[in-house]
Amino acid sequence: MDFLKPTDTVEAMLVAGANKSKLAASDLLIRGILSGAILAIATSLAMLATVQTGIPLVGAIIFPVGFVMIVLGGLELVTGNFAVVPVAVLDGRASLRGLLYNFGWVSLGNLIGAVAYAGLFYLTLPQNGPTAGVAEKLVTAAQAKTLGFAALGSTGMFAALSKAMLCNWMVTMGVVMGLTSTSTVGKLIAAWLPITIFFAHGYEHLVVNMFVIPGGMIFGAKVTIRDWLVWNFVPVTVGNFLGGFLFTGLSFYITHRKKG
């Protein structure tokens, strides 16, 4: 059988977290850029599917294709690392400095990749074609993810935080589920399911938003960088970390780590 027991899965999480904290900055940056771009492509694909079918759930079912490419390609996604690197620190296999080093370089890479794809996607607009309608959806989404929260004041801030926590609970479950199998098909199916859940609910994901909000701004959304940082980037980063670390990383570590 290619299924790993929970205790072995947690051991795999700890090994992965330790290794990630020690990778060269150039590797973290390159793998982060690729992850940001791939997740952005998957997001535009999901939006395209929603526009063409009029059924958001279809987009949610398709979206995980980008995530499984990242998992199978051994790339770096900071939201996934929010679960595995901190528990490696707790277990003494990584340092706090290594954690900050990983989070910093991977976040930068994810941002570069996502924004670069947004720019390239914008350049396809003159030809239009099958992507017609996605630009309008990006504008609407960018404004909802910033101005929509701002209009609610403190309630909006807590909504962004909560949606981010729930989002990364499922994203990091995708990471963990991907570790439960040693086969390509097993990893693909196991990782696919939690990602569909988060996207279908419209939860807030830091790296997805690195594409959606700048992309929406490029296409004309009335959103400023300050709107993005204050009403989305900060609360979503905090929420993604808390959700990934507390609900997945720490919980699995406490209950399934090998004793003794």
VMD Tcl script that draws the C-alpha trace (Angstrom):
set ca {
  {0.00 0.00 0.00}
  {1.17 3.54 -0.73}
  {-0.70 5.03 2.26}
  {1.33 6.46 5.14}
  {0.03 6.24 8.68}
  {-0.61 9.58 10.44}
  {2.51 9.21 12.59}
  {4.62 8.70 9.47}
  {2.88 11.63 7.78}
  {3.80 13.93 10.67}
  {7.38 12.69 10.45}
  {7.30 13.59 6.74}
  {5.98 17.05 7.69}
  {8.88 17.56 10.11}
  {11.47 16.45 7.56}
  {9.92 18.70 4.92}
  {9.82 21.68 7.27}
  {13.44 21.21 8.31}
  {14.61 20.88 4.72}
  {12.66 23.95 3.62}
  {14.29 26.07 6.33}
  {17.74 25.20 5.01}
  {17.29 25.63 1.25}
  {19.42 28.21 -0.56}
  {17.80 31.62 -1.06}
  {18.05 31.19 -4.83}
  {16.13 27.89 -4.65}
  {13.43 29.40 -2.43}
  {13.07 32.37 -4.75}
  {12.91 30.36 -7.98}
  {10.52 27.77 -6.56}
  {8.45 30.56 -5.03}
  {8.20 32.41 -8.35}
  {7.09 29.26 -10.13}
  {4.48 28.53 -7.45}
  {3.08 32.06 -7.56}
  {2.76 31.96 -11.34}
  {1.26 28.45 -11.44}
  {-1.32 29.29 -8.78}
  {-2.19 32.48 -10.68}
  {-2.67 30.50 -13.90}
  {-4.93 28.06 -12.05}
  {-6.92 30.99 -10.66}
  {-7.50 32.52 -14.08}
  {-8.48 29.06 -15.33}
  {-11.02 28.68 -12.52}
  {-12.43 32.13 -13.31}
  {-12.63 31.20 -16.99}
  {-14.54 28.02 -16.14}
  {-16.94 30.02 -13.96}
  {-17.51 32.61 -16.69}
  {-18.10 30.00 -19.38}
  {-20.39 27.74 -17.34}
  {-21.98 30.23 -14.97}
  {-21.37 27.67 -12.19}
  {-18.72 28.73 -9.61}
  {-18.39 25.15 -8.33}
  {-16.95 24.11 -11.70}
  {-14.14 26.63 -11.22}
  {-13.54 25.33 -7.71}
  {-13.24 21.75 -8.94}
  {-10.72 22.79 -11.62}
  {-8.63 25.19 -9.50}
  {-6.61 22.52 -7.57}
  {-4.77 21.59 -10.79}
  {-2.29 24.37 -9.94}
  {-1.82 23.22 -6.35}
  {-1.08 19.62 -7.28}
  {1.47 20.84 -9.84}
  {3.19 22.73 -7.03}
  {3.11 19.70 -4.69}
  {4.34 17.21 -7.30}
  {6.98 19.67 -8.56}
  {8.48 20.19 -5.11}
  {7.94 23.95 -5.32}
  {7.53 26.51 -2.55}
  {4.20 28.02 -1.47}
  {4.41 30.16 1.65}
  {0.89 29.29 2.81}
  {1.72 25.59 2.78}
  {4.95 26.29 4.65}
  {2.93 27.97 7.41}
  {2.07 24.46 8.62}
  {5.27 22.45 8.22}
  {8.12 24.85 9.01}
  {6.84 26.05 12.43}
  {6.38 22.49 13.71}
  {9.93 21.68 12.59}
  {11.02 24.60 14.78}
  {8.97 23.25 17.69}
  {10.59 19.84 17.22}
  {14.08 21.33 17.24}
  {14.83 20.45 13.61}
  {14.73 24.04 12.34}
  {15.50 27.44 13.82}
  {13.32 30.54 14.11}
  {15.82 32.29 11.85}
  {15.37 29.52 9.27}
  {11.60 29.94 9.51}
  {11.76 33.69 8.86}
  {14.31 33.11 6.10}
  {11.98 30.64 4.38}
  {8.84 32.73 4.80}
  {10.58 35.88 3.54}
  {12.14 34.48 0.37}
  {9.17 32.30 -0.56}
  {6.70 35.18 -0.05}
  {8.80 37.39 -2.28}
  {8.99 34.69 -4.94}
  {5.25 34.00 -4.78}
  {4.54 37.73 -5.20}
  {6.89 38.09 -8.16}
  {5.43 35.05 -9.92}
  {1.80 36.04 -9.35}
  {2.26 39.66 -10.43}
  {4.36 38.67 -13.45}
  {1.58 36.36 -14.62}
  {-0.97 39.13 -14.07}
  {1.09 41.35 -16.39}
  {1.42 38.66 -19.04}
  {-2.29 37.88 -18.78}
  {-3.05 41.58 -19.35}
  {-1.02 41.50 -22.57}
  {-3.32 38.79 -23.93}
  {-6.33 41.13 -23.69}
  {-6.11 42.67 -27.19}
  {-6.64 39.23 -28.74}
  {-9.45 38.46 -26.29}
  {-10.53 34.96 -27.37}
  {-11.62 32.40 -24.76}
  {-10.43 34.56 -21.84}
  {-13.12 37.17 -22.51}
  {-14.97 37.97 -19.32}
  {-12.14 37.02 -16.97}
  {-10.84 40.61 -16.84}
  {-14.20 41.85 -15.60}
  {-14.29 39.09 -12.99}
  {-10.80 40.07 -11.80}
  {-11.90 43.68 -11.35}
  {-14.98 42.65 -9.38}
  {-13.01 40.21 -7.21}
  {-10.22 42.71 -6.48}
  {-12.70 45.32 -5.30}
  {-14.68 42.82 -3.21}
  {-11.49 41.60 -1.50}
  {-10.45 45.12 -0.49}
  {-13.14 47.80 -0.73}
  {-15.78 45.24 0.21}
  {-14.04 44.57 3.54}
  {-13.25 48.27 4.04}
  {-16.94 49.18 3.74}
  {-17.65 46.96 6.75}
  {-14.95 48.52 8.94}
  {-13.77 46.36 11.83}
  {-16.35 43.72 10.94}
  {-14.78 43.47 7.50}
  {-11.31 43.14 9.00}
  {-12.40 40.22 11.17}
  {-14.23 38.68 8.21}
  {-11.02 38.78 6.15}
  {-9.10 37.25 9.07}
  {-11.65 34.46 9.57}
  {-11.91 33.65 5.86}
  {-8.11 33.47 5.72}
  {-7.91 31.10 8.70}
  {-10.49 28.76 7.20}
  {-8.79 28.96 3.82}
  {-5.37 27.92 4.98}
  {-6.77 25.20 7.19}
  {-7.85 23.52 3.96}
  {-4.73 24.51 1.97}
  {-2.42 23.01 4.57}
  {-4.65 19.95 4.79}
  {-3.95 19.64 1.06}
  {-0.23 19.70 1.85}
  {-0.60 17.07 4.57}
  {-2.90 14.87 2.49}
  {-0.33 15.00 -0.30}
  {2.19 13.53 2.14}
  {-0.07 10.59 3.01}
  {0.68 8.83 -0.27}
  {3.87 7.76 -2.04}
  {2.20 7.44 -5.45}
  {1.59 10.24 -7.95}
  {-2.11 9.45 -8.33}
  {-2.57 9.14 -4.58}
  {-0.91 12.49 -3.93}
  {-2.97 14.14 -6.67}
  {-6.35 12.94 -5.39}
  {-5.58 13.48 -1.70}
  {-4.31 17.03 -2.24}
  {-7.13 17.93 -4.65}
  {-10.05 17.54 -2.23}
  {-9.28 20.16 0.49}
  {-8.29 22.76 -2.12}
  {-11.65 22.41 -3.86}
  {-13.34 23.07 -0.51}
  {-11.51 26.34 0.17}
  {-11.98 27.73 -3.34}
  {-15.66 26.82 -3.51}
  {-16.30 28.76 -0.29}
  {-14.56 31.88 -1.57}
  {-12.11 31.98 1.32}
  {-9.08 34.27 1.34}
  {-5.70 32.95 0.18}
  {-2.62 35.16 0.35}
  {-0.95 33.96 -2.85}
  {-4.14 33.75 -4.91}
  {-4.78 37.36 -3.91}
  {-1.27 38.31 -5.06}
  {-2.65 37.66 -8.53}
  {-6.30 38.64 -8.18}
  {-5.83 42.07 -6.60}
  {-2.87 43.35 -8.67}
  {-4.50 41.76 -11.73}
  {-7.74 43.56 -11.00}
  {-5.83 46.82 -10.53}
  {-4.10 46.37 -13.89}
  {-7.50 45.87 -15.53}
  {-8.93 49.00 -13.91}
  {-10.18 48.14 -10.42}
  {-10.51 51.25 -8.23}
  {-8.19 49.80 -5.62}
  {-5.01 51.36 -4.22}
  {-1.95 49.57 -2.90}
  {-2.90 50.85 0.55}
  {-6.38 49.27 0.18}
  {-4.71 45.99 -0.70}
  {-2.21 46.07 2.17}
  {-4.57 47.25 4.93}
  {-7.78 45.41 4.06}
  {-6.43 42.20 2.57}
  {-2.69 41.53 2.67}
  {-2.18 42.05 6.42}
  {-5.30 40.30 7.79}
  {-5.07 37.51 5.24}
  {-1.38 36.88 5.98}
  {-2.11 36.69 9.72}
  {-5.19 34.53 9.17}
  {-3.44 32.17 6.76}
  {-0.61 31.68 9.25}
  {-2.93 31.07 12.21}
  {-5.13 28.67 10.26}
  {-2.26 26.69 8.77}
  {-0.22 26.51 11.95}
  {-2.92 26.01 14.59}
  {-5.54 23.95 12.77}
  {-3.18 21.70 10.81}
  {0.50 21.87 11.72}
  {0.27 22.12 15.50}
  {-2.82 19.92 15.83}
  {-1.30 17.07 13.83}
  {2.03 17.48 15.63}
  {0.46 17.24 19.09}
  {-1.73 14.22 18.42}
  {0.23 12.20 15.82}
  {3.94 12.81 16.41}
  {5.94 9.75 17.27}
  {6.26 9.56 21.04}
  {9.70 9.02 22.55}
}
mol new
graphics top color blue
foreach p $ca { graphics top sphere $p radius 0.5 }
foreach p [lrange $ca 0 end-1] q [lrange $ca 1 end] { graphics top cylinder $p $q radius 0.2 }
display resetview
